[in-house]
Amino acid sequence: MEKFFFFLYSLFSFLIYLIALPFLFLFSFKTKYKNSIPARFFLWKNRPLKPDGIWFHACSFGEAKAIAPLIELLPKESLRMSTTTHTGFNAISKYTEQSRYLPFEPLLFYWTKRQKALVVMEAEFWYLLFALAKRRGAKTLLINARMSERSYPKYRRMGWLYRQIFKQIDEVYAQTELDKERLEALGAKDVVVTGNIKLSKLPKVSKKYVKPSGLMLCAASTHEGEEILILDAFSTFKKYNTEAKLIVVPRHPERFDKVARLIENFSQQENLSWHRYSEKESLDNDIVLMDALGELVNCYAVTDIVILGGAFAPIGGHNAAEAAQFGCKIISGKHYFNQVDIFAAIESIVIVEASNLSRRLLQHGILKRTKLKYHTDISPLVESLTDVL
């Protein structure tokens, strides 16, 4: 049955690839995809990874940064890295020159070489990725694994597929006991709860900013529609706290220009000063657009109140622990379903409806500074990987 499924899945993925080729070719001319699509779907400048290492796959920029505490404990010469996004690629490239875009599944037959281990972050359930790595001698691990309340019913409807995927995974390291139960219901074996790897070692300040007088607010990792919500709330807040300032940090760099236009129009209407950080490296205007990668933790270090994006719309939320390590007061929306365990590890984080953001912000005086309750132990995962070296 397993061999039959492998054949059918491989055939199906190859047919999907052939059908999608014309559309992929057209999309490859878009600025957002000019590097990732040629590399992932046409293997353009995308040589296979050097064999006999530990291959980490992390989809996004956040996952690529979160995996740092683990890879720092392993020999650099053993590292092999892959990702699917442009921002993720920029992050993994700092770890090792053996960094690549992950090819689409049918291309993995040619591209995948023998590795000592394959380590996949969170919810990247690609059947051929695990199956081919395992067939070519790798120990296969799924780490920081999660299964949100929102996603779980969808996965259960496709349970027949995930049972086949988990047959190809040797070890699973889950974020919580609830994640473990859900993953086991989908067929996962040898599941160990280690906590969220994002809590094992938090990013530190790389540049010290001069904090202006007055309260500093940070709109962190914002998505479409959240900036205007936060700007409106800040405008009201500013009337009662005239020296207050706001840093806006969009989640995706391809939105920097669009958010800049939004802030420019808003500032003109509200008679506020603003600038782009890329044009002036200071925080001395009413609103600063942080249009640079890797600066969020530096912003948190001088922030009094964080309005954490990704949760005022059903996106799933973002890592609040990075701000909590500085004791920032944190306000989030209610849609943090991908970060439940991290939020549970933080004292005094405030959850509000989008419509109540402005009112709660005005109550900043009664908000408490946040604090982390605990960190994560990744030693079982480290031991498993050192065993294959």
Backbone torsions as a table, in degrees:
resi	resn	phi	psi	omega
1	MET	NA	-42.1	-178.4
2	GLU	-64.2	-41.9	178.7
3	LYS	-66.9	-37.7	178.5
4	PHE	-64.7	-43.1	177.9
5	PHE	-63.1	-42.9	179.0
6	PHE	-57.3	-44.0	179.7
7	PHE	-64.7	-48.5	-177.7
8	LEU	-64.3	-42.9	-179.3
9	TYR	-64.4	-42.7	180.0
10	SER	-62.7	-43.6	179.1
11	LEU	-63.5	-44.8	-179.4
12	PHE	-62.6	-44.4	-179.0
13	SER	-65.3	-34.9	178.1
14	PHE	-67.5	-40.6	177.8
15	LEU	-64.5	-42.7	177.2
16	ILE	-59.9	-40.8	179.4
17	TYR	-61.6	-46.0	-179.7
18	LEU	-62.7	-41.6	-180.0
19	ILE	-65.5	-36.9	-175.0
20	ALA	-81.8	-14.3	-173.4
21	LEU	-52.2	-48.4	-179.5
22	PRO	-60.1	-39.0	-179.4
23	PHE	-70.4	-39.1	178.5
24	LEU	-63.6	-38.6	178.8
25	PHE	-61.1	-42.7	179.9
26	LEU	-67.9	-42.6	-179.6
27	PHE	-65.9	-25.3	-177.3
28	SER	-65.6	-14.6	178.6
29	PHE	-86.9	-10.0	176.5
30	LYS	-73.9	139.4	-176.8
31	THR	-54.7	-41.1	-176.7
32	LYS	-60.8	-31.5	-173.3
33	TYR	-114.6	10.4	-171.5
34	LYS	-64.1	-23.2	177.1
35	ASN	-99.4	-44.0	-171.9
36	SER	-71.9	-44.4	-176.9
37	ILE	-66.2	-48.4	177.1
38	PRO	-58.2	-37.7	-178.9
39	ALA	-72.5	-42.8	-173.4
40	ARG	-79.3	-36.3	-171.8
41	PHE	-109.8	-12.2	178.6
42	PHE	-128.2	2.6	179.4
43	LEU	55.9	30.3	179.7
44	TRP	-70.8	119.2	-178.6
45	LYS	52.3	40.8	-176.6
46	ASN	-133.1	74.5	-179.6
47	ARG	-70.0	152.2	176.2
48	PRO	-59.6	153.2	176.3
49	LEU	-68.1	147.8	174.4
50	LYS	-59.4	136.3	-176.4
51	PRO	-72.2	171.7	171.7
52	ASP	63.3	39.7	174.5
53	GLY	-125.8	-169.1	173.2
54	ILE	-106.0	115.3	-172.9
55	TRP	-96.6	116.9	176.5
56	PHE	-102.8	132.9	172.6
57	HIS	-118.7	119.8	178.6
58	ALA	-129.8	121.5	-170.9
59	CYS	-65.3	-53.0	-167.5
60	SER	-113.3	175.7	177.1
61	PHE	-59.4	-44.6	-179.0
62	GLY	-62.2	-42.9	178.7
63	GLU	-67.1	-39.3	-179.9
64	ALA	-63.9	-36.4	177.2
65	LYS	-74.1	-37.7	-176.4
66	ALA	-65.5	-27.6	-175.1
67	ILE	-79.2	-6.3	-176.7
68	ALA	-53.9	-44.7	-178.4
69	PRO	-59.3	-29.2	-179.7
70	LEU	-78.8	-48.3	-175.6
71	ILE	-70.2	-22.4	177.0
72	GLU	-66.4	-19.6	-178.8
73	LEU	-92.7	1.9	-178.1
74	LEU	-116.2	153.3	178.7
75	PRO	-60.4	133.3	-176.2
76	LYS	-60.8	-34.2	-177.7
77	GLU	-68.4	-15.1	179.6
78	SER	-89.7	-8.8	-171.9
79	LEU	-78.0	132.5	170.5
80	ARG	-131.1	132.7	-173.2
81	MET	-130.9	145.5	172.2
82	SER	-143.0	158.7	-179.9
83	THR	-154.5	175.1	179.2
84	THR	-119.6	-8.3	-176.8
85	THR	-116.9	158.7	-179.5
86	HIS	-65.1	-44.7	179.7
87	THR	-67.2	-35.8	175.5
88	GLY	-62.4	-40.4	179.8
89	PHE	-64.0	-40.9	177.5
90	ASN	-59.8	-36.5	-179.1
91	ALA	-72.6	-47.1	-176.4
92	ILE	-70.8	-25.6	-179.6
93	SER	-64.1	-20.1	178.4
94	LYS	-78.9	-15.7	-179.5
95	TYR	-85.8	-41.2	-175.3
96	THR	-162.3	151.7	175.6
97	GLU	-73.2	-14.7	174.9
98	GLN	-83.3	60.7	-179.4
99	SER	-122.7	133.4	-175.0
100	ARG	-142.5	161.9	165.0
101	TYR	-78.0	138.8	178.9
102	LEU	-76.5	120.9	178.0
103	PRO	-65.6	156.7	174.6
104	PHE	-62.5	151.8	-165.5
105	GLU	-49.5	-51.3	-176.5
106	PRO	-62.2	-24.3	178.5
107	LEU	-75.3	-13.8	179.7
108	LEU	-67.5	-21.5	177.2
109	PHE	-58.7	-40.5	178.7
110	TYR	-82.9	-38.4	-165.0
111	TRP	-82.6	-33.4	-172.8
112	THR	-76.2	126.2	175.6
113	LYS	-109.7	166.7	-179.7
114	ARG	-63.5	127.2	174.9
115	GLN	-125.8	160.4	178.5
116	LYS	-75.3	-32.5	178.3
117	ALA	-155.1	149.8	170.0
118	LEU	-116.5	125.1	-178.7
119	VAL	-121.0	115.4	-176.4
120	VAL	-112.7	134.4	-177.4
121	MET	-87.2	133.8	163.8
122	GLU	63.2	-95.0	-170.4
123	ALA	-133.8	37.7	178.2
124	GLU	-90.6	81.4	-174.1
125	PHE	-92.2	74.3	176.9
126	TRP	-99.9	113.5	-174.3
127	TYR	-58.1	-51.5	-175.9
128	LEU	-68.8	-28.4	176.0
129	LEU	-58.7	-50.3	179.3
130	PHE	-71.2	-45.1	-174.0
131	ALA	-63.3	-44.9	-178.6
132	LEU	-70.6	-39.2	177.5
133	ALA	-62.2	-42.7	-179.6
134	LYS	-66.8	-42.7	179.9
135	ARG	-64.1	-24.1	-179.2
136	ARG	-101.1	19.8	166.8
137	GLY	102.6	2.3	-176.3
138	ALA	-86.8	142.9	163.9
139	LYS	-73.8	133.0	-175.4
140	THR	-110.0	129.8	-177.4
141	LEU	-130.6	139.5	170.0
142	LEU	-111.3	120.0	-175.3
143	ILE	-118.8	159.3	-177.8
144	ASN	54.6	31.2	-173.0
145	ALA	-67.4	139.6	-179.0
146	ARG	-142.0	159.0	178.4
147	MET	-149.5	96.2	-173.1
148	SER	-72.1	160.9	176.8
149	GLU	-56.7	-37.0	-178.3
150	ARG	-71.5	-39.8	-174.5
151	SER	-83.8	-29.9	-171.0
152	TYR	-54.0	-45.9	178.9
153	PRO	-60.0	-35.4	179.0
154	LYS	-66.6	-41.5	178.2
155	TYR	-66.1	-38.0	-179.1
156	ARG	-64.5	-34.9	178.3
157	ARG	-65.3	-25.0	177.4
158	MET	-108.1	30.7	-175.1
159	GLY	-56.3	-35.4	-179.8
160	TRP	-59.7	-34.9	179.4
161	LEU	-72.7	-45.6	-175.6
162	TYR	-71.0	-26.8	173.5
163	ARG	-63.7	-37.3	177.1
164	GLN	-70.1	-38.2	178.7
165	ILE	-64.4	-45.3	-177.5
166	PHE	-68.7	-19.3	172.5
167	LYS	-64.2	-22.0	-177.6
168	GLN	-95.6	0.9	-176.1
169	ILE	-111.3	121.9	-176.0
170	ASP	-77.1	-42.0	-176.2
171	GLU	-138.9	142.1	178.5
172	VAL	-126.2	130.3	177.9
173	TYR	-115.6	109.2	-172.0
174	ALA	-96.9	158.9	-179.0
175	GLN	-77.3	-39.9	-175.6
176	THR	-139.0	168.6	176.1
177	GLU	-63.4	-36.7	178.4
178	LEU	-66.0	-40.5	175.2
179	ASP	-60.0	-41.6	179.3
180	LYS	-59.7	-46.7	179.9
181	GLU	-59.5	-44.6	-178.2
182	ARG	-68.8	-39.9	179.2
183	LEU	-66.5	-40.8	178.0
184	GLU	-64.8	-34.0	177.5
185	ALA	-65.9	-23.3	178.3
186	LEU	-92.7	-0.3	175.8
187	GLY	112.7	2.1	-179.1
188	ALA	-68.4	142.7	178.1
189	LYS	-120.3	159.4	177.5
190	ASP	50.4	53.3	-179.4
191	VAL	-90.4	126.7	178.3
192	VAL	-118.3	134.0	177.5
193	VAL	-91.1	117.2	-179.8
194	THR	-115.0	-9.2	-172.3
195	GLY	89.6	178.4	-177.9
196	ASN	-82.8	124.5	-177.7
197	ILE	-60.9	-22.1	179.5
198	LYS	-67.4	-13.4	178.1
199	LEU	-98.6	-4.4	-175.6
200	SER	-74.1	-35.2	176.7
201	LYS	-158.1	116.2	-175.6
202	LEU	-90.3	148.9	-179.5
203	PRO	-62.7	145.0	-178.2
204	LYS	-105.4	165.4	-179.0
205	VAL	-65.9	130.8	177.7
206	SER	-107.8	-13.9	179.4
207	LYS	-150.5	131.2	-178.6
208	LYS	-95.5	121.1	177.1
209	TYR	-90.3	153.0	171.7
210	VAL	-86.0	118.0	-177.7
211	LYS	-80.0	122.8	176.7
212	PRO	-67.0	165.7	175.8
213	SER	-68.8	158.0	-178.6
214	GLY	89.2	172.5	-179.2
215	LEU	-73.8	137.2	177.3
216	MET	-107.5	124.7	176.5
217	LEU	-109.5	148.4	177.6
218	CYS	-131.6	119.3	172.2
219	ALA	-89.2	101.4	-166.3
220	ALA	-101.5	134.4	174.8
221	SER	51.8	52.1	-176.4
222	THR	-81.3	153.4	178.7
223	HIS	-119.8	175.7	179.6
224	GLU	-51.0	129.0	177.9
225	GLY	90.7	-21.0	-178.3
226	GLU	-81.5	-32.1	-178.8
227	GLU	-60.5	-46.1	-177.5
228	ILE	-67.7	-34.7	175.5
229	LEU	-59.9	-46.2	-177.5
230	ILE	-72.8	-38.7	177.5
231	LEU	-61.3	-42.9	177.9
232	ASP	-61.8	-43.0	179.0
233	ALA	-65.8	-38.5	179.2
234	PHE	-65.8	-38.9	179.9
235	SER	-59.2	-43.7	176.9
236	THR	-65.8	-43.9	179.2
237	PHE	-59.2	-38.5	-176.4
238	LYS	-65.3	-29.5	179.7
239	LYS	-64.9	-28.9	-179.0
240	TYR	-102.2	-14.3	179.7
241	ASN	-134.5	79.7	-167.1
242	THR	-64.0	-24.4	-179.0
243	GLU	-91.7	-0.3	-177.7
244	ALA	-64.3	148.8	178.7
245	LYS	-133.7	156.6	-175.7
246	LEU	-130.5	129.9	170.7
247	ILE	-103.8	128.6	178.0
248	VAL	-108.2	122.0	-177.4
249	VAL	-122.0	92.3	178.3
250	PRO	-62.5	147.5	-178.1
251	ARG	-67.6	-41.1	-173.0
252	HIS	-112.0	125.4	-175.9
253	PRO	-62.6	-25.6	179.5
254	GLU	-67.4	-11.0	178.7
255	ARG	-96.3	-1.3	-175.5
256	PHE	-53.9	-48.7	-176.6
257	ASP	-65.3	-40.4	179.6
258	LYS	-64.5	-42.7	178.9
259	VAL	-67.5	-34.8	177.6
260	ALA	-60.7	-42.8	178.8
261	ARG	-65.2	-38.9	178.5
262	LEU	-62.5	-46.8	-179.5
263	ILE	-65.6	-40.1	179.6
264	GLU	-60.2	-48.3	179.0
265	ASN	-63.1	-43.5	-179.5
266	PHE	-63.2	-44.0	-177.8
267	SER	-64.4	-37.5	177.1
268	GLN	-64.1	-43.2	-179.7
269	GLN	-65.9	-36.9	-175.1
270	GLU	-98.0	2.1	-180.0
271	ASN	58.2	47.8	178.7
272	LEU	-113.6	152.5	176.2
273	SER	-90.0	151.0	179.2
274	TRP	-156.2	163.0	170.9
275	HIS	-160.8	163.1	173.6
276	ARG	-88.8	135.3	-179.4
277	TYR	-61.0	-34.0	-179.9
278	SER	-64.2	-19.9	-180.0
279	GLU	-99.0	-24.1	177.8
280	LYS	-152.8	113.3	-174.6
281	GLU	-84.3	70.8	176.4
282	SER	-149.2	170.2	-179.7
283	LEU	-121.1	30.5	-168.6
284	ASP	-94.2	0.9	174.5
285	ASN	-96.2	169.8	179.9
286	ASP	-59.7	-41.8	-179.9
287	ILE	-130.7	133.2	176.6
288	VAL	-122.3	126.5	172.7
289	LEU	-89.0	112.9	178.2
290	MET	-82.7	88.8	-177.7
291	ASP	-99.9	53.9	178.1
292	ALA	-146.0	143.6	-179.9
293	LEU	-82.5	150.8	174.1
294	GLY	78.9	10.6	-176.8
295	GLU	-103.4	-4.6	-172.9
296	LEU	-61.7	-44.3	-178.3
297	VAL	-65.6	-31.5	175.5
298	ASN	-66.8	-35.2	176.0
299	CYS	-67.2	-43.1	179.9
300	TYR	-57.0	-34.5	-175.4
301	ALA	-63.8	-21.9	-179.8
302	VAL	-116.8	14.1	-175.8
303	THR	-98.9	139.8	174.4
304	ASP	-91.1	-43.9	-176.5
305	ILE	-129.8	123.6	177.5
306	VAL	-103.2	127.1	169.8
307	ILE	-103.4	105.1	-169.8
308	LEU	-87.6	119.9	-177.5
309	GLY	-76.9	-179.1	178.6
310	GLY	81.5	3.8	-177.0
311	ALA	-134.4	-1.2	175.1
312	PHE	-86.8	-11.7	169.0
313	ALA	-126.8	160.2	-175.3
314	PRO	-72.0	70.5	-178.9
315	ILE	-105.9	-33.6	177.2
316	GLY	123.3	-10.8	178.2
317	GLY	84.9	174.0	179.1
318	HIS	-135.7	174.1	-172.2
319	ASN	-69.3	107.8	-179.9
320	ALA	-82.3	-14.7	-176.3
321	ALA	-65.2	-31.0	-179.0
322	GLU	-62.2	-34.6	177.2
323	ALA	-83.1	-35.8	-177.3
324	ALA	-63.6	-28.3	180.0
325	GLN	-63.0	-20.4	178.2
326	PHE	-98.7	2.1	179.7
327	GLY	74.1	19.6	178.9
328	CYS	-63.5	147.2	166.9
329	LYS	-74.1	132.3	-173.2
330	ILE	-124.3	129.4	173.7
331	ILE	-117.4	130.1	180.0
332	SER	-131.3	158.7	170.3
333	GLY	-76.2	178.8	-173.8
334	LYS	-87.7	-9.9	-174.9
335	HIS	-93.9	62.7	-177.5
336	TYR	-107.9	35.6	-170.7
337	PHE	-63.2	-19.7	176.5
338	ASN	-88.6	-2.5	-175.3
339	GLN	-127.7	22.7	-173.7
340	VAL	-56.1	-45.3	-176.3
341	ASP	-68.4	-36.2	177.9
342	ILE	-67.4	-43.6	178.6
343	PHE	-61.9	-37.1	179.4
344	ALA	-67.0	-21.9	-179.4
345	ALA	-88.0	3.3	-176.0
346	ILE	-118.7	127.9	175.7
347	GLU	-82.5	138.1	167.8
348	SER	76.9	11.8	173.5
349	ILE	-68.3	140.7	-174.5
350	VAL	-108.2	128.6	179.5
351	ILE	-108.9	129.1	-178.1
352	VAL	-134.8	157.2	166.8
353	GLU	-71.2	149.6	179.6
354	ALA	-55.4	-38.3	-177.9
355	SER	-67.9	-17.5	-178.1
356	ASN	-102.9	4.8	-175.8
357	LEU	-59.4	-48.0	-177.0
358	SER	-60.9	-44.6	-179.2
359	ARG	-64.0	-43.9	-179.1
360	ARG	-67.2	-34.7	178.2
361	LEU	-63.4	-38.0	178.0
362	LEU	-67.6	-18.4	178.0
363	GLN	-93.1	24.3	-172.6
364	HIS	-58.4	-26.8	-177.6
365	GLY	-64.3	-27.4	-179.5
366	ILE	-97.3	-3.0	176.5
367	LEU	-73.6	145.1	179.8
368	LYS	-97.7	151.6	174.8
369	ARG	-69.4	140.2	-177.5
370	THR	-80.1	160.8	180.0
371	LYS	-152.1	139.8	177.1
372	LEU	-78.3	133.4	-179.8
373	LYS	-82.3	-33.7	-176.3
374	TYR	-161.9	168.3	176.1
375	HIS	-116.9	179.1	-175.2
376	THR	-106.9	144.2	177.6
377	ASP	-102.8	110.8	-178.6
378	ILE	-102.3	12.8	-177.1
379	SER	-60.5	-37.1	176.9
380	PRO	-61.2	-35.9	179.8
381	LEU	-70.6	-40.7	178.1
382	VAL	-62.1	-43.2	179.2
383	GLU	-62.1	-40.5	-179.4
384	SER	-63.0	-38.7	-178.4
385	LEU	-77.6	-37.4	178.8
386	THR	-66.6	-23.6	177.9
387	ASP	-64.8	-26.7	-177.3
388	VAL	-92.5	-8.6	-178.0
389	LEU	-80.6	NA	NA
